[in-house]
Amino acid sequence: MSRVVLVDKPVGPTSFDMVRRARRGVRERVGHAGTLDPFASGLLLVLMGQATRISNLLMALPKEYDLTVQFGAVSTTADPTGAITPTGGCTTAAEVVVALDDFRGRIKQRVPLTSAVKVDGEPLYKKAHRGEFAETPEREVMVYDLTMIDFDVEAQTARLLALTGSGTYARVLAESIGRATGAGGYASALRRTRVGPFCVDKASSPEDLSPERYSEGGLGVLSLEEALQFLPRHEVSAEEACLAANGNQLRGGPEGRFCVYGPDGLLGIYEQKDDTAKPLVVFPRTA
């Protein structure tokens, strides 16, 4: 059984807690496509069986966040789980709107110390737990869109809608925006509302996760074929299907990435460059 299960993660549990719950009674491999911090809620893609092999493909999709920035204070973790220090500063809606202009498009972010990124072979968060402060790497990330949807002048909070590329840290974005206004800030709340074509309003609650639900389907439970509908579909002959099933290159197909289907169903995901399509993932016939 291969499934992509859309789960609406609540605030509190880790992403692996959701995987552990989804794994109960399931014999196939189970994983997820993109971590959500414990303080964050929203859409988590839980992968089962052959769907675990498309994890990198799903993690590369754009992500939409409902992000609340608390101004006038800073956090050691850029979120509400860290030590909070008031700055005494304040800002206005107009100043926030101006600040947002600097955070659209390609920007550079420094990886937070409390992340799972490894430095010298060890996750940064383990160094942070020991009180060690390592130099964290800087990365270029993409922010496709960033808009303010609400500002509370008394509470000094702004709700933002952010559409980001893979690898963008929303809490670091909040911290940077706070710094740009001069008031300081951190991410006080975060909700992932969309990953590529998948929306949180189509997700299951953690309480609904069960082997019976995965077999029956329904809200938030997608087969591998359903989950890959965002990619172009390329049909091949029985002869070409034999080639694809063995991971051979193919001629033809749309430019970029696409799904290959033979007479018996989904065969794999290919990517075409220079008139030659090479396999990225080849699925067994039972996927």
N, C-alpha and C positions, 0 to 999 in steps of 0.2 A: 504494500500500500504506500503510494507516494502522494503526499498532500502538502499544500501551503495553507496554513491556518492563520487567519488574521485574528489577533488577540488584542483586546483593549486592556493594556496593563495599568493597574491602579498605582497610585503613589505608595511607595514603601518597599514592595518586593523588588528583587533584582531581576534582570532579564533571565538569568539562569534559573531563578525560582520558577518562572513561567515555563521554562523548558522542562524542569523537573516535574512540574504538575502535568504538563502535556504528555510526558513520557509514561505515565502510569498505565499499565496494561498494554503498552505498545512494544512490539518486538523489534521494529525497525529502528534505525538510527534516527535521532531527533536532535535538531539544533535550531539556531535562529539567524536572521539576517539583519544585524545591526543593533548594537546594545543601546538600551535606554537606562540612564542612571536611576537609582532608587527614588530620587526626589521627583523624577519626571513620570508622566503618565502618557497613555496613548498607544498608537499602533505599533505592535511588534509582530514581525512575520516569523512564525514558528514553522520549521521545515521538517518533513518526515520522509524517510526512505530515499528514493532517488532525488527528491527535491533538495536534499542537503547539498547536492552537487551544483546547484545554481545559486548558492549563497553569495558568491562574489558578484555575480550578475545582478542580483537584487540589491546588494549593498551599494552598487554604483548608481542606483536610481536617485533622482532628486527627492529631497525630503522637505515637507512643509511642517512648520512649527508655530504654535501659538505660544509666544514667549512673553513673560512678564518681567520687566526690569524694575528693580527697586533702586531708586536714586537716593543719594545722601548717606550711603554706607557702603562698605566694601567687605568682602568675604575672603577668607584664606583659600577657599575652594571655588570661588566665583558662583556659589550656589548656597541655599539655606542650610546645608549640612556643616558648613565651616564656621569658624569663629568670626562673628560679625562685629565690625568696628564702625561707629558713626563717623562721618567726615564733617558734619556740620554744614555741608553744601546743599544747595537746592537748584532746581532747574525749571524750565518752562516748556510747554508743548512746542513752541516755536524753536527753541534751542535744540530740542530732541530731533525735530524734523530736519533741521540743518545738519545735525551730526550724522543722521542716517545716510546722507549723501556720500559719505566717505567709506561706507561699508557695503556698497553694491558692486557687483562685478568681481574680478579677481582680487583677493586681499590676502595678506599674510597673517597667520595666527601662530602663536607659540603654544605648543601642546601643554595642557595643564599638568602640574605635578601629580595630581591625583588621577591620572589616566592609566590605561593598561599598556600604553606604548612602552616598548622596552628600550632601555639605555644600558649599555654594557651587559646585555643579556638578561636584565632583570626589569620587570614592570615598574614604572615610575611610582605607582601607588604604594608598593612595598617599601621603597626608599622613603617616601613621605611618612609612612607609619612609623618608621624608625627615627624620624626627625631629620633625615638627610635631605639636603636641598641640592639636587643635581641640575645642571644646565639642560633645559628641555629644548628639543629641536623645534625649529620654525618651519611651517609648511605654508604653501600657497593653496588656498581653497576658493571655492566659487559660491557667491551669494547672488542668485538669479534675481531675487526681488526681496525688498524689505520695506514694509509700510507700517505706519502707526495706526492702530484702529481705536485706541482709547488712551486718554491721559487723565490721571487724577492728581490735581495740583496739591490737594491737602495730604494725600497719602504718599505723594511723590513716586507714583508708579506709572509706567507706560506699558500697554499691551501692544505687542508687535506681531505681525504676521511675516514670517521669514521662510523663503523658499531657497534651500541651500543644496550644494553639491555634496558628494561623498567626502567624509573626513572633516566636515565643519563642526566645530564645537559651539553649540548654541550658548552655553554658559560663558565661554570666552568672548563670544560676540557681545553678550550683555555687558560684561565687564569692560570691554573696549568702548562701547557706546557710553557707558557711565563716565569713563575717563575722558572721553571726547567732550562731554558737556561741562566738565570741570567739577561736577558734583560727586563723582564716584558712583559705582553701581554694581549690582550683581543680579543673577537670574534667580528671582524669588519663586517662580513657577514656570513649568515647561510642559507642553503637551504636544506630542507628535500627532498630526492630523492626517498626514498622507505620506505614502512612499510610492513614487511613480504613479501608476494608475490605481493603487490600492488605498481606500479611504477608511478612516476609523469608524465611520458610521455604518460600515458593512462588517465590523469585527464582532467576534464572540467575546463574552465575558469569561474570565478564568474559571468560573463555576460551571460553565457549560462544556469544558474540555473533557472528552471521554472517548474511548475507542469506538463506542456505538455511534457517537456523533461524527467521527471521522469517516466511518463506513457509510452512514446515511447521507452525509453531505448537508447542505443547507447554509444558513447565514455564516459567512466567514470561513467556510471550508471549501477549498479549491483543489481540483485535480491538477496534476502537473500541466496538462494541456490547457486547462482554464487559466492557470496562473501565467502561462507564457503567451497569452493572446495579445500582449502588447508588442510582441515581435512579429514581423512579417512572416507569412506562411508560404513555404515553397514545396510543391508537390513533385515527387520524382517517380520514375518508372520502377517496376520490380527489379530490373537489372541494376539501376542506380541505387535502389534501396539496399541491395546486397553490398555495394561498395560503401555506402554510408554507414551501414551497421558494423562494418569492420574498420571504421575510422579513416577511410580513404578520402582524398580530396575530390571535390566535385566541380564540374563546369556549370556555369549558369547560376541563377538565383539573384535576388536583389542585392544592392550594395549594402555593406555593413553587416550587422548580425541578423540572423533569421533562423526560424525553425524549419527543419526538414521532415517532411511526412512522406512515408511510403504507403503502399496499399494496406498495410497492417497497422498504420498509425505513426505516432511520433518516434523519430529515430535519433534526433539530436539537435544541437544548436551549432550553426556554422557561422563563419565570418568571411565575407568576400573582400578580397583586395586584389587589384590587378587581374581581374577576370578569373581568379582561382579562389574557390571557397574551401577553407580549411576548418576542420572540426574543433570546436571549443569543448563540447560535451557530447558524448555518445551514450545513449540510453539503451539498456537491455530491452527486449521486446515486451517485457512485463511491466515497464514503468507506467 
